[in-house]
Amino acid sequence: MKKILFSLIVLISTSFIFQLKAQAQKTDSFDFFETVVNNHDQLFELSCIPSAVEMVLKYYKVVDLDFYDLQNKWKNKNDGSFRDFHNKELYGITFSQKFVLPRDASFPMDSLFQTIEKELRAKKKVIISLPADRGWHMFVICKQTPDGDFVSYSKLGSHTLILRNTKKIVKQSNGTEIMTCSIRP
């Protein structure tokens, strides 16, 4: 009887531990595209900067998926830039503007790409400014492909934009600026 009781306790404990590990793995595999991008909208035509910041905040789970306070405050501000968020802490995350340089042949392309790669290895997202039809649009770099390029996501209203050739676009633009983030421990 003691052996049966002991076996039963071991079986129940093992099952419980397995369930906890499965839940932890599920949390670890948090999918930026499925969870954040698919559940996010850019509310105003000119709110792509705060929209990208909101996606990063949602990725780190410091705000709810229905958080749109930054865009609602920004609305269609037409003189905004990354400068509006530079060294600004929001919900324990500090955003930093980088590579504010002339976009020309002397732009430090290798340094930019190395910075992005370093951030991605640290499991961080990078906000990047890329050329669009009427100027520039903000994307969130999510990951690096096996061939070394970057996958970037953005929104136009509820429409999702996905770029898998971010490096090529940046090279054709002779550079760009990015925003990185650091998380308060």
Contacts in CASP RR format, 6 or more apart in sequence:
PFRMAT RR
TARGET T0000
AUTHOR 0000-0000-0000
METHOD contacts of the structure
MODEL  1
MKKILFSLIVLISTSFIFQLKAQAQKTDSFDFFETVVNNHDQLFELSCIP
SAVEMVLKYYKVVDLDFYDLQNKWKNKNDGSFRDFHNKELYGITFSQKFV
LPRDASFPMDSLFQTIEKELRAKKKVIISLPADRGWHMFVICKQTPDGDF
VSYSKLGSHTLILRNTKKIVKQSNGTEIMTCSIRP
30 59 0 8 1.000
30 61 0 8 1.000
32 59 0 8 1.000
32 125 0 8 1.000
32 140 0 8 1.000
32 142 0 8 1.000
32 153 0 8 1.000
33 142 0 8 1.000
33 153 0 8 1.000
35 58 0 8 1.000
35 65 0 8 1.000
36 55 0 8 1.000
36 58 0 8 1.000
36 59 0 8 1.000
36 65 0 8 1.000
37 55 0 8 1.000
37 140 0 8 1.000
37 153 0 8 1.000
37 155 0 8 1.000
37 160 0 8 1.000
38 160 0 8 1.000
39 58 0 8 1.000
39 65 0 8 1.000
40 51 0 8 1.000
40 54 0 8 1.000
40 55 0 8 1.000
40 58 0 8 1.000
40 65 0 8 1.000
40 155 0 8 1.000
41 51 0 8 1.000
41 68 0 8 1.000
41 155 0 8 1.000
41 157 0 8 1.000
41 158 0 8 1.000
42 48 0 8 1.000
42 51 0 8 1.000
42 71 0 8 1.000
42 154 0 8 1.000
42 155 0 8 1.000
42 156 0 8 1.000
42 157 0 8 1.000
43 51 0 8 1.000
43 68 0 8 1.000
43 71 0 8 1.000
43 72 0 8 1.000
43 157 0 8 1.000
44 71 0 8 1.000
44 74 0 8 1.000
44 75 0 8 1.000
44 76 0 8 1.000
45 76 0 8 1.000
46 74 0 8 1.000
46 75 0 8 1.000
46 76 0 8 1.000
46 77 0 8 1.000
46 78 0 8 1.000
47 70 0 8 1.000
47 71 0 8 1.000
47 74 0 8 1.000
47 75 0 8 1.000
47 76 0 8 1.000
47 77 0 8 1.000
48 137 0 8 1.000
48 138 0 8 1.000
48 154 0 8 1.000
48 155 0 8 1.000
49 74 0 8 1.000
49 80 0 8 1.000
49 81 0 8 1.000
49 82 0 8 1.000
49 84 0 8 1.000
49 85 0 8 1.000
49 127 0 8 1.000
49 138 0 8 1.000
50 70 0 8 1.000
50 71 0 8 1.000
50 73 0 8 1.000
50 74 0 8 1.000
51 70 0 8 1.000
51 71 0 8 1.000
51 138 0 8 1.000
51 154 0 8 1.000
51 155 0 8 1.000
52 127 0 8 1.000
52 138 0 8 1.000
52 139 0 8 1.000
52 140 0 8 1.000
52 154 0 8 1.000
52 179 0 8 1.000
53 70 0 8 1.000
53 85 0 8 1.000
53 90 0 8 1.000
53 95 0 8 1.000
53 127 0 8 1.000
53 179 0 8 1.000
54 63 0 8 1.000
54 67 0 8 1.000
54 68 0 8 1.000
54 70 0 8 1.000
54 71 0 8 1.000
55 125 0 8 1.000
55 140 0 8 1.000
55 153 0 8 1.000
55 155 0 8 1.000
56 93 0 8 1.000
56 95 0 8 1.000
56 125 0 8 1.000
56 127 0 8 1.000
56 140 0 8 1.000
56 181 0 8 1.000
57 63 0 8 1.000
57 67 0 8 1.000
57 90 0 8 1.000
57 91 0 8 1.000
57 93 0 8 1.000
58 64 0 8 1.000
58 65 0 8 1.000
58 67 0 8 1.000
59 125 0 8 1.000
59 140 0 8 1.000
60 91 0 8 1.000
60 93 0 8 1.000
60 183 0 8 1.000
62 90 0 8 1.000
62 91 0 8 1.000
62 92 0 8 1.000
62 93 0 8 1.000
63 69 0 8 1.000
63 91 0 8 1.000
70 90 0 8 1.000
74 80 0 8 1.000
82 95 0 8 1.000
82 97 0 8 1.000
82 100 0 8 1.000
82 127 0 8 1.000
82 129 0 8 1.000
82 177 0 8 1.000
82 179 0 8 1.000
83 97 0 8 1.000
85 95 0 8 1.000
85 97 0 8 1.000
85 179 0 8 1.000
86 95 0 8 1.000
86 96 0 8 1.000
86 97 0 8 1.000
86 179 0 8 1.000
87 94 0 8 1.000
87 95 0 8 1.000
87 96 0 8 1.000
88 94 0 8 1.000
88 95 0 8 1.000
89 184 0 8 1.000
92 183 0 8 1.000
92 184 0 8 1.000
93 181 0 8 1.000
93 182 0 8 1.000
93 183 0 8 1.000
93 184 0 8 1.000
94 181 0 8 1.000
94 182 0 8 1.000
94 184 0 8 1.000
95 127 0 8 1.000
95 179 0 8 1.000
95 180 0 8 1.000
95 181 0 8 1.000
96 179 0 8 1.000
96 180 0 8 1.000
96 181 0 8 1.000
96 182 0 8 1.000
97 177 0 8 1.000
97 178 0 8 1.000
97 179 0 8 1.000
98 115 0 8 1.000
98 177 0 8 1.000
98 178 0 8 1.000
98 179 0 8 1.000
98 180 0 8 1.000
99 107 0 8 1.000
99 108 0 8 1.000
99 111 0 8 1.000
99 112 0 8 1.000
99 115 0 8 1.000
99 175 0 8 1.000
99 176 0 8 1.000
99 177 0 8 1.000
99 178 0 8 1.000
100 177 0 8 1.000
101 107 0 8 1.000
101 108 0 8 1.000
101 175 0 8 1.000
101 177 0 8 1.000
103 173 0 8 1.000
103 174 0 8 1.000
103 175 0 8 1.000
103 176 0 8 1.000
104 174 0 8 1.000
105 174 0 8 1.000
107 174 0 8 1.000
107 175 0 8 1.000
109 170 0 8 1.000
109 171 0 8 1.000
109 175 0 8 1.000
112 170 0 8 1.000
112 175 0 8 1.000
112 176 0 8 1.000
112 178 0 8 1.000
113 167 0 8 1.000
113 170 0 8 1.000
115 126 0 8 1.000
115 178 0 8 1.000
115 180 0 8 1.000
116 126 0 8 1.000
116 128 0 8 1.000
116 141 0 8 1.000
116 150 0 8 1.000
116 178 0 8 1.000
117 144 0 8 1.000
119 125 0 8 1.000
119 126 0 8 1.000
119 141 0 8 1.000
119 180 0 8 1.000
120 126 0 8 1.000
120 141 0 8 1.000
120 143 0 8 1.000
120 144 0 8 1.000
120 150 0 8 1.000
124 180 0 8 1.000
124 181 0 8 1.000
124 183 0 8 1.000
125 140 0 8 1.000
125 141 0 8 1.000
125 142 0 8 1.000
125 181 0 8 1.000
126 140 0 8 1.000
126 141 0 8 1.000
126 178 0 8 1.000
126 179 0 8 1.000
126 180 0 8 1.000
127 138 0 8 1.000
127 139 0 8 1.000
127 140 0 8 1.000
127 141 0 8 1.000
127 178 0 8 1.000
127 179 0 8 1.000
127 180 0 8 1.000
128 138 0 8 1.000
128 139 0 8 1.000
128 140 0 8 1.000
128 141 0 8 1.000
128 152 0 8 1.000
128 166 0 8 1.000
128 170 0 8 1.000
128 176 0 8 1.000
128 177 0 8 1.000
128 178 0 8 1.000
128 179 0 8 1.000
129 136 0 8 1.000
129 137 0 8 1.000
129 138 0 8 1.000
129 176 0 8 1.000
129 177 0 8 1.000
129 178 0 8 1.000
130 136 0 8 1.000
130 137 0 8 1.000
130 138 0 8 1.000
130 139 0 8 1.000
130 152 0 8 1.000
130 163 0 8 1.000
130 166 0 8 1.000
130 169 0 8 1.000
130 170 0 8 1.000
130 173 0 8 1.000
130 176 0 8 1.000
131 137 0 8 1.000
131 169 0 8 1.000
131 172 0 8 1.000
131 173 0 8 1.000
137 154 0 8 1.000
137 156 0 8 1.000
137 161 0 8 1.000
138 154 0 8 1.000
139 152 0 8 1.000
139 153 0 8 1.000
139 154 0 8 1.000
139 161 0 8 1.000
139 163 0 8 1.000
139 166 0 8 1.000
140 152 0 8 1.000
140 153 0 8 1.000
140 154 0 8 1.000
141 150 0 8 1.000
141 151 0 8 1.000
141 152 0 8 1.000
141 166 0 8 1.000
142 150 0 8 1.000
142 151 0 8 1.000
142 152 0 8 1.000
142 153 0 8 1.000
143 150 0 8 1.000
143 151 0 8 1.000
144 150 0 8 1.000
144 151 0 8 1.000
145 151 0 8 1.000
145 164 0 8 1.000
148 167 0 8 1.000
149 164 0 8 1.000
149 165 0 8 1.000
149 166 0 8 1.000
149 167 0 8 1.000
149 168 0 8 1.000
150 163 0 8 1.000
150 166 0 8 1.000
150 167 0 8 1.000
151 162 0 8 1.000
151 163 0 8 1.000
151 164 0 8 1.000
151 166 0 8 1.000
152 162 0 8 1.000
152 163 0 8 1.000
152 166 0 8 1.000
153 160 0 8 1.000
153 161 0 8 1.000
153 162 0 8 1.000
153 163 0 8 1.000
154 160 0 8 1.000
154 161 0 8 1.000
154 163 0 8 1.000
155 161 0 8 1.000
163 169 0 8 1.000
170 176 0 8 1.000
END
